[in-house]
Amino acid sequence: MLLARYIDDDLHECGCDEAGRGCLAGPVYAAAVILPADFFHPLLNDSKQLSEKQRYSLRPIIEAEAIAWGIGIVNAQEIDEINILRASFLAMHRAIDQLPFRPERLLIDGNRFDPIEGIPH
């Protein structure tokens, strides 16, 4: 089960992850989500551990309960121009840019990320 918060303080933690990176063609997507500190749902876990039905059932719950959320997309042409790793980072940056405010902390699902000025990750 995922931790409700990485660090227990009053800062806004934004979780960010990409999807579609394994596809041979098509866009890569990323989501950035800030959930309330006390948010809990028994299904919320790594999306790869959930069934498709469970993932789709969580979407409206997360959208309704989140403090903020954003989606970033990088199309196939952009991927071809910059490569899939950089496209994944760009999709995450675009998702974060969709948030109505800057979070104080980023939780990135992965071991590499292009930093955003002023936000620790």
SULGI-V969704 format. One record per helix or strand of 2 or more residues. SS is the DSSP state (@ for helix, = for strand). FROM is the first residue (numbers start at 1). TO is the last residue. Records with the same first field share a line. If there is no record, write none. Layout:
SS=FROM-TO / FROM-TO
//
This chain:
==13-19 / 28-34 / 68-74 / 105-108 / 119-120
@=47-49 / 52-65 / 76-82 / 84-97
//
